[in-house]
Amino acid sequence: MTIDRYTKIVLTVIAVSLATIALQHVIPSAFAQQSARPVKVVICDSEDTDRCARVGFLNNDSAYRPTPRLLVGN
């Protein structure tokens, strides 16, 4: 009885492995964009293009460890 269970487990592992190998060519691979420099992203108001977010430091941030914050101004 244990040999039968062992055989079923081994054959199931082999079947799943073969199915995985067969499906590797069906599913397309995803690749990240390879760019030499980072892409700049600007977040602006859709109706007022002069109102955009900027990264800066708040006045009460610690002088030892300033943390950049996303600031939205008028």
N, C-alpha and C positions, 0 to 999 in steps of 0.2 A: 504494500500500500504506500509506503514512503517513497519507493522508487517511482511509482506512478505520479505522485505529487511532484517530485523532483523533476521528472521528465516534462511535465506540463509547464512548470515554472521556467525551465531552461528553454523550451520551445517558444514560450510566450516572449521571453526576453529576446530571443533571436528574431522573432516575427516583428516585434516593435522596432528593433534596431534596423532591420531591412526596410521597414516602412519609412523610417526616418531618413535613411540614406536615399530612398527612392523619391521622397518628397522634397529633398533639398533643392532639386533643379526646377521644381514646379513653383515654389514660393520665391519671389524676387528678393534679392538682398537689398538692404537699405544702407546708404553711405552718407556720411556727413559731408557738408560742403568744405572743401579744403581751400582755405584762403590764406594768403600770406599775411594779411592784417585783419584785425577785428572789424566787424560791421557796426557802424554808428547807427543807433536807434534814437529817434527823437519823438517824444510823446507830446502832442499838441492838442489844443481844443479844436474840434471840427469846425466851429463857427467863428472863432477868433484865433487866427493863426499866430498872433503876437503873444498869446498866452500858452507858453510851453513849460514843461517840467524841466528842472535842472538838478544836478547832483551837487550838493554843497554841505556845509557844516552849520549846525545851529549854534547860536551864541552860547548856550549853556552846556555845550559838549565839553567833555573833559579835555584838558590840554595835553594830557599824557596819552590818551587813546581816543582821538577823534574818530567818530563813526560816520561815514557818509550817509546822508539821508536824501530821499527823493523829495524835493521842495517844489511846490506849485505856487506860483505868484501871479499877481494881476498885471 
